[in-house]
């Protein structure tokens, strides 16, 4: 099998201005920088980093890696941008925003996807108790999933009449959680608000107010009544179940279908100056992702024990297990199959698809973070500036050559994923016509519209 990276670079749109990265030999012996510091946030989807360290994959690639938890996503991004961190477990939106000119001024790239579909939306018990009786039930009396955000409308209206805003938390303005939560709310007829140019609040015209809360603080903030719900990655939805303070109402594959979640991010400058080190990192992380999903998840229990350590996620093993075994617990006695939740390698989860990046760009435009409408070509070019499957495929080819992976482990693709799981609103995502998709929602900016302090014009 040929995994020719060059064919991917020119598969859509024009060539990007990405800095050239020298192709290393299959062996990563002689890495330029053997001692590395990588950042992460305490979430289960940092697992490939923890596994690469604990199972010796980093060491086998000649790397001595220190993994350091970060306080929040901004601190983590700044650490990578200023060189305090050599790379990090990162929100997919962070390198994408950097390429779009609305994020870090330092060029951040994503040569590997850490996982797909690892987040959910949780609401407080108080809110759930107000909507539970009206939610559709199946023959066994269980809530029918997926649950539409339209169920929240009476609660939002009631609170508005009392002069109280309905508030929900998400983890960062360009986070995958922000866009999934906005998608779900809008699909249910609730406007989550628009971003003014240079604005990080995004509350213009909002019926539901969204604000930033670091992931590990979500349950405490919900319990305190500061927010009425949140969108976050695991294990912090399951923590609400365990603490009996909230109810996960929907998981992300039921919101917008199959979407990338976290990525491994580093500066383009680092990758250019340290090509062998970059390849060593990618080889180790690919092997870790493969280990996590091997044999239908036979290693997940061991992975949970590793993640439960305080130096990594630091959550109770039972809480971690509740979303790491192909099932998800929505409440006491309500555990359901979620076969595409928290995937690290299956369905080519580690491959950085251009189309995943394009979806996030369409949502940035939809809500005003990208102030002006853009042509399709802009989406293609920006996605290719952020996502680097060429680097991923070099690592894949070398692993195949070394007998550590099989050709079938990696996709034959032009960089566009085939999306088969429907979104909750039934809108089909066509990554090759992103401009029309971005402007085609009932709630969201249309072609030619912009956001002003007075509203959408």
C-alpha positions as CSV (number, residue, x, y, z in Angstrom):
1,X,0.0,0.0,0.0
2,X,1.2,3.5,-0.8
3,X,0.6,6.2,1.7
4,X,1.8,9.0,-0.4
5,X,1.5,12.1,1.6
6,X,2.0,14.3,-1.5
7,X,-1.3,13.3,-3.0
8,X,-3.1,14.5,0.1
9,X,-1.4,17.9,0.1
10,X,-2.8,18.7,-3.3
11,X,-6.1,16.9,-3.0
12,X,-8.3,20.0,-2.4
13,X,-7.6,23.6,-3.1
14,X,-4.2,25.2,-3.5
15,X,-1.0,24.5,-1.8
16,X,-0.6,26.0,1.6
17,X,2.3,28.2,2.8
18,X,3.2,25.7,5.5
19,X,6.9,25.6,6.3
20,X,8.7,22.6,4.7
21,X,9.4,19.7,7.0
22,X,12.3,17.5,6.1
23,X,11.4,13.8,5.7
24,X,13.3,11.7,8.3
25,X,14.5,8.2,7.8
26,X,12.1,5.4,9.1
27,X,14.2,5.2,12.2
28,X,14.0,8.0,14.7
29,X,17.4,7.4,16.2
30,X,19.2,10.6,16.7
31,X,16.2,12.8,17.6
32,X,17.1,16.4,17.8
33,X,15.4,17.0,21.2
34,X,15.2,13.8,23.3
35,X,13.9,15.6,26.5
36,X,10.4,17.0,26.1
37,X,7.7,18.6,28.1
38,X,4.1,18.0,26.9
39,X,1.0,19.6,28.4
40,X,-2.5,18.3,29.0
41,X,-5.8,19.0,30.6
42,X,-7.3,16.4,33.0
43,X,-9.6,14.7,30.6
44,X,-9.9,11.0,29.5
45,X,-9.0,12.0,25.9
46,X,-5.4,12.8,27.0
47,X,-5.1,9.0,27.2
48,X,-2.7,8.5,24.2
49,X,-0.1,10.7,26.0
50,X,-0.4,8.8,29.3
51,X,-0.3,5.4,27.5
52,X,2.7,6.4,25.3
53,X,4.6,7.2,28.5
54,X,3.4,4.4,30.7
55,X,3.7,1.6,28.1
56,X,7.1,2.8,27.1
57,X,6.3,4.0,23.5
58,X,7.9,7.3,24.0
59,X,11.0,5.7,25.5
60,X,11.3,3.2,22.6
61,X,11.4,6.2,20.2
62,X,14.3,7.7,22.1
63,X,12.2,10.3,24.0
64,X,12.2,11.2,27.7
65,X,8.8,12.9,28.1
66,X,7.5,14.8,31.1
67,X,3.7,15.2,31.1
68,X,2.4,18.3,32.9
69,X,-1.2,19.1,33.6
70,X,-2.3,22.7,32.8
71,X,-4.8,24.9,34.6
72,X,-6.9,25.6,31.6
73,X,-6.9,25.7,27.8
74,X,-5.6,29.2,27.5
75,X,-2.6,28.5,29.8
76,X,-1.9,25.4,27.8
77,X,-2.1,27.2,24.4
78,X,0.2,30.0,25.7
79,X,2.7,27.4,26.9
80,X,3.0,25.8,23.5
81,X,3.1,29.1,21.7
82,X,5.9,30.5,23.9
83,X,8.0,27.3,24.0
84,X,7.5,26.4,27.6
85,X,5.7,23.3,26.3
86,X,7.0,21.3,23.3
87,X,3.5,20.1,22.4
88,X,0.2,19.3,24.0
89,X,-3.1,17.6,24.2
90,X,-5.1,20.4,22.5
91,X,-8.6,21.4,21.5
92,X,-9.1,20.8,17.8
93,X,-10.2,24.4,17.5
94,X,-6.9,25.9,18.8
95,X,-4.7,25.1,15.8
96,X,-7.6,25.7,13.5
97,X,-8.3,29.2,15.0
98,X,-4.5,29.9,14.7
99,X,-4.7,29.2,11.0
100,X,-7.9,31.2,10.6
101,X,-6.2,34.3,12.2
102,X,-8.5,34.4,15.2
103,X,-6.4,32.5,17.7
104,X,-2.7,32.2,18.6
105,X,-0.5,34.5,16.5
106,X,2.1,31.7,16.6
107,X,1.4,29.1,14.0
108,X,0.1,25.9,15.7
109,X,-0.3,22.7,13.7
110,X,-2.1,19.4,14.4
111,X,-0.4,16.4,12.8
112,X,-2.5,13.9,14.7
113,X,-6.0,13.6,16.1
114,X,-6.1,12.2,19.6
115,X,-9.7,11.0,19.5
116,X,-13.2,11.4,18.1
117,X,-16.4,11.9,20.0
118,X,-15.6,12.3,23.7
119,X,-17.9,14.9,25.1
120,X,-21.5,15.3,26.3
121,X,-24.0,17.9,27.5
122,X,-25.1,17.8,31.2
123,X,-27.9,19.7,32.8
124,X,-28.6,20.3,36.5
125,X,-31.1,18.2,38.4
126,X,-33.2,21.2,38.9
127,X,-33.5,21.7,35.1
128,X,-33.9,18.0,34.4
129,X,-36.8,17.7,36.9
130,X,-38.7,20.4,35.0
131,X,-38.4,18.7,31.7
132,X,-38.3,15.0,32.5
133,X,-42.1,14.4,32.5
134,X,-42.5,15.8,29.0
135,X,-39.6,13.9,27.4
136,X,-40.6,11.1,25.0
137,X,-40.4,7.6,26.5
138,X,-40.0,4.2,25.0
139,X,-42.1,1.1,25.8
140,X,-39.9,0.5,28.9
141,X,-40.4,4.0,30.2
142,X,-36.8,5.1,29.3
143,X,-36.1,8.5,27.8
144,X,-35.8,8.3,24.0
145,X,-32.5,9.5,22.8
146,X,-31.3,11.8,21.3
147,X,-33.0,14.5,23.3
148,X,-33.7,17.7,21.5
149,X,-32.7,21.0,23.1
150,X,-36.3,22.1,22.4
151,X,-37.1,20.4,25.7
152,X,-35.3,23.3,27.4
153,X,-37.5,26.0,25.9
154,X,-40.1,26.2,28.6
155,X,-37.4,26.4,31.3
156,X,-35.6,29.1,29.4
157,X,-38.8,31.1,28.9
158,X,-39.8,30.7,32.6
159,X,-36.4,31.9,33.8
160,X,-36.5,34.9,31.4
161,X,-39.9,35.9,32.8
162,X,-38.3,35.9,36.2
163,X,-35.4,38.1,34.9
164,X,-32.9,35.2,35.1
165,X,-30.7,34.1,32.2
166,X,-30.3,30.4,31.4
167,X,-26.6,29.8,31.7
168,X,-24.4,27.0,30.4
169,X,-20.7,26.3,30.6
170,X,-18.2,25.3,27.9
171,X,-14.5,25.1,28.1
172,X,-13.1,27.7,25.6
173,X,-14.4,30.0,22.9
174,X,-12.9,27.9,20.1
175,X,-13.5,24.6,21.8
176,X,-15.2,21.6,20.2
177,X,-17.5,21.7,23.2
178,X,-18.6,25.3,22.4
179,X,-19.6,24.3,18.9
180,X,-21.3,21.1,19.8
181,X,-23.3,22.8,22.5
182,X,-24.3,25.7,20.1
183,X,-25.2,23.1,17.4
184,X,-27.5,21.3,19.8
185,X,-29.2,24.4,21.2
186,X,-29.7,25.9,17.7
187,X,-31.1,22.6,16.4
188,X,-33.7,22.8,19.2
189,X,-34.6,26.4,18.3
190,X,-32.6,28.2,21.0
191,X,-30.1,30.9,19.9
192,X,-26.8,30.6,21.8
193,X,-25.7,34.0,20.6
194,X,-23.1,35.5,18.2
195,X,-19.6,36.8,18.5
196,X,-18.8,40.4,17.7
197,X,-15.4,41.1,16.0
198,X,-12.7,40.6,18.7
199,X,-15.3,39.4,21.2
200,X,-14.8,36.3,23.3
201,X,-18.2,36.3,25.1
202,X,-20.4,35.5,22.1
203,X,-23.7,36.5,23.8
204,X,-25.1,39.0,21.2
205,X,-28.7,37.9,20.7
206,X,-28.4,35.0,23.0
207,X,-31.4,33.1,24.5
208,X,-28.9,30.9,26.4
209,X,-25.8,32.4,27.7
210,X,-22.6,30.4,27.4
211,X,-19.5,31.1,29.5
212,X,-16.0,29.5,29.9
213,X,-15.4,27.1,32.8
214,X,-12.3,24.8,33.0
215,X,-13.3,21.1,32.6
216,X,-12.4,19.8,36.1
217,X,-14.4,22.7,37.7
218,X,-17.6,22.0,35.7
219,X,-19.3,19.7,38.4
220,X,-18.5,22.1,41.2
221,X,-19.8,25.1,39.2
222,X,-23.0,23.3,38.4
223,X,-23.5,22.2,42.0
224,X,-23.1,25.8,43.1
225,X,-25.9,26.9,40.8
226,X,-23.6,29.3,38.8
227,X,-24.6,27.5,35.6
228,X,-27.6,25.4,34.6
229,X,-25.7,22.9,32.5
230,X,-22.5,22.4,30.6
231,X,-20.7,20.8,27.7
232,X,-17.5,19.0,28.6
233,X,-15.4,16.0,27.9
234,X,-15.1,13.0,30.1
235,X,-15.0,12.2,33.0
236,X,-16.8,15.4,34.0
237,X,-20.2,14.4,32.7
238,X,-19.9,11.1,34.6
239,X,-18.8,13.0,37.6
240,X,-22.1,14.8,37.7
241,X,-23.9,11.4,37.7
242,X,-21.6,10.0,40.4
243,X,-22.2,13.1,42.6
244,X,-25.9,13.1,41.8
245,X,-25.9,16.7,40.9
246,X,-26.8,16.5,37.1
247,X,-28.0,14.5,34.2
248,X,-26.0,14.0,30.9
249,X,-28.7,14.7,28.4
250,X,-26.9,13.9,25.1
251,X,-23.5,12.8,23.8
252,X,-21.7,14.4,20.8
253,X,-22.1,11.7,18.2
254,X,-25.9,12.3,18.5
255,X,-25.4,16.1,18.0
256,X,-23.4,16.6,14.8
257,X,-22.4,13.0,13.9
258,X,-18.8,11.9,13.8
259,X,-16.4,14.8,14.7
260,X,-12.8,15.1,15.8
261,X,-12.3,16.0,19.4
262,X,-8.8,16.7,20.7
263,X,-5.5,16.8,18.7
264,X,-1.8,16.7,19.4
265,X,-0.7,20.3,18.8
266,X,2.8,21.8,18.4
267,X,4.2,24.9,16.7
268,X,5.0,24.7,13.0
269,X,8.5,26.0,14.0
270,X,9.1,23.1,16.3
271,X,8.1,20.6,13.7
272,X,10.3,22.3,11.1
273,X,13.4,22.5,13.3
274,X,12.9,19.0,14.9
275,X,11.6,16.7,12.2
276,X,12.9,13.5,13.7
277,X,11.6,14.4,17.1
278,X,8.2,15.2,15.6
279,X,8.2,11.8,13.9
280,X,9.2,10.0,17.1
281,X,6.3,11.7,18.9
282,X,3.8,10.8,16.3
283,X,5.0,7.2,16.1
284,X,4.6,6.8,19.9
285,X,1.2,8.4,19.9
286,X,-0.1,6.3,17.0
287,X,1.1,3.2,18.8
288,X,-0.6,4.4,22.0
289,X,-3.9,5.0,20.2
290,X,-3.7,1.6,18.5
291,X,-3.1,0.0,21.9
292,X,-6.2,1.8,23.4
293,X,-8.5,0.5,20.8
294,X,-6.9,-3.0,20.2
295,X,-9.2,-6.0,20.2
296,X,-12.4,-4.2,20.8
297,X,-11.1,-2.3,23.7
298,X,-9.5,-5.1,25.7
299,X,-7.0,-2.7,27.2
300,X,-9.5,0.0,28.3
301,X,-9.6,-1.4,31.9
302,X,-5.8,-1.0,32.2
303,X,-6.0,2.4,30.6
304,X,-8.6,3.5,33.2
305,X,-6.3,2.4,36.0
306,X,-3.5,4.6,34.5
307,X,-5.8,7.6,33.9
308,X,-7.2,7.4,37.5
309,X,-3.7,8.3,38.9
310,X,-3.7,11.8,40.3
311,X,-0.9,12.8,37.9
312,X,-3.2,12.2,35.0
313,X,-7.0,12.6,35.2
314,X,-7.3,11.8,38.9
315,X,-10.9,10.6,38.8
316,X,-12.4,7.5,40.4
317,X,-12.0,4.4,38.3
318,X,-15.8,3.7,38.3
319,X,-16.4,7.2,36.9
320,X,-13.8,6.8,34.2
321,X,-15.1,3.4,33.3
322,X,-18.6,4.7,32.8
323,X,-17.6,6.2,29.4
324,X,-14.6,4.2,28.4
325,X,-16.1,0.8,27.5
326,X,-18.4,1.5,24.6
327,X,-21.2,2.5,27.0
328,X,-22.3,5.7,28.6
329,X,-24.2,6.2,31.8
330,X,-26.8,8.9,31.5
331,X,-28.2,8.4,35.0
332,X,-28.6,5.9,37.8
333,X,-29.7,2.7,36.1
334,X,-29.5,4.2,32.6
335,X,-26.4,3.0,30.8
336,X,-26.6,2.7,27.0
337,X,-24.4,1.5,24.2
338,X,-22.3,4.3,22.6
339,X,-20.0,2.4,20.2
340,X,-18.5,5.5,18.6
341,X,-17.8,7.4,21.9
342,X,-14.2,7.9,23.0
343,X,-12.5,6.4,20.0
344,X,-8.7,6.8,19.7
345,X,-7.8,4.6,16.7
346,X,-10.9,2.8,15.4
347,X,-12.5,4.4,12.4
348,X,-9.2,6.1,11.7
349,X,-9.7,8.3,14.7
350,X,-6.0,9.3,14.9
351,X,-5.9,10.6,11.3
352,X,-6.2,14.4,11.0
353,X,-8.9,14.8,8.4
354,X,-9.1,18.1,6.6
355,X,-12.9,17.7,6.6
356,X,-13.0,17.7,10.4
357,X,-11.1,21.0,10.5
358,X,-13.5,22.4,7.9
359,X,-16.5,21.5,10.0
360,X,-15.1,23.6,12.9
361,X,-14.3,26.5,10.5
362,X,-18.0,26.4,9.4
363,X,-19.1,26.7,13.0
364,X,-16.7,29.6,13.6
365,X,-18.3,31.4,10.7
366,X,-21.8,30.4,11.7
367,X,-21.5,32.2,15.1
368,X,-19.4,35.2,14.0
369,X,-15.9,34.3,15.2
370,X,-15.0,34.6,11.5
371,X,-16.6,37.9,10.8
372,X,-17.0,37.8,7.1
373,X,-18.3,35.1,4.7
374,X,-15.5,33.1,3.1
375,X,-15.3,31.2,-0.2
376,X,-14.8,27.4,-0.3
377,X,-11.2,27.8,-1.2
378,X,-10.5,29.7,2.0
379,X,-11.8,26.8,4.0
380,X,-9.7,24.3,2.2
381,X,-6.5,26.3,2.5
382,X,-7.1,27.1,6.2
383,X,-7.8,23.5,7.0
384,X,-4.6,22.4,5.3
385,X,-2.6,25.0,7.1
386,X,-3.7,23.6,10.5
387,X,-4.0,19.9,9.9
388,X,-0.9,18.0,8.7
389,X,-1.7,14.5,7.5
390,X,1.6,14.6,5.5
391,X,3.4,14.3,8.9
392,X,1.1,11.7,10.2
393,X,1.6,9.5,7.1
394,X,5.4,9.7,7.3
395,X,5.0,8.2,10.8
396,X,2.5,5.6,9.6
397,X,4.8,4.5,6.8
398,X,7.8,4.1,9.1
399,X,5.7,2.1,11.6
400,X,4.6,-0.2,8.7
401,X,8.2,-0.5,7.6
402,X,9.2,-1.5,11.1
403,X,6.4,-4.1,11.5
404,X,4.7,-2.1,14.2
405,X,1.5,-1.4,12.2
406,X,-0.4,-2.8,9.2
407,X,-1.3,-0.9,6.0
408,X,-5.0,-1.4,6.8
409,X,-4.5,0.6,10.0
410,X,-4.4,3.8,8.0
411,X,-6.9,5.3,5.5
412,X,-6.5,5.6,1.7
413,X,-8.1,9.1,1.5
414,X,-8.0,12.5,0.0
415,X,-8.4,14.0,3.5
416,X,-12.2,14.0,3.5
417,X,-14.0,11.7,5.9
418,X,-17.2,10.0,4.8
419,X,-19.8,11.2,7.3
420,X,-22.5,8.5,7.8
421,X,-23.9,9.3,11.2
422,X,-26.7,12.0,10.9
423,X,-26.7,15.2,12.8
424,X,-29.6,15.8,15.2
425,X,-31.2,18.4,12.9
426,X,-30.8,16.2,9.8
427,X,-28.5,18.7,8.0
428,X,-26.0,16.9,5.9
429,X,-22.4,18.2,6.2
430,X,-20.7,18.5,2.8
431,X,-17.1,19.4,3.5
432,X,-16.5,20.2,-0.2
433,X,-19.1,22.9,-0.1
434,X,-18.4,24.5,3.2
435,X,-19.5,28.0,2.4
436,X,-23.1,26.9,1.6
437,X,-23.2,24.6,4.6
438,X,-22.0,27.4,7.0
439,X,-24.7,29.8,5.8
440,X,-27.5,27.3,5.5
441,X,-28.8,27.0,9.1
442,X,-32.0,28.4,10.3
443,X,-30.1,29.9,13.3
444,X,-26.7,31.2,12.3
445,X,-25.1,33.8,10.0
446,X,-26.2,33.7,6.4
447,X,-24.0,34.6,3.4
448,X,-23.2,38.3,3.6
449,X,-24.3,38.8,7.2
450,X,-22.2,40.2,10.0
451,X,-22.6,40.8,13.7
452,X,-23.0,44.3,15.1
453,X,-23.7,45.5,18.7
454,X,-27.3,46.0,17.5
455,X,-27.5,42.4,16.3
456,X,-27.1,40.5,13.0
457,X,-27.1,42.7,9.8
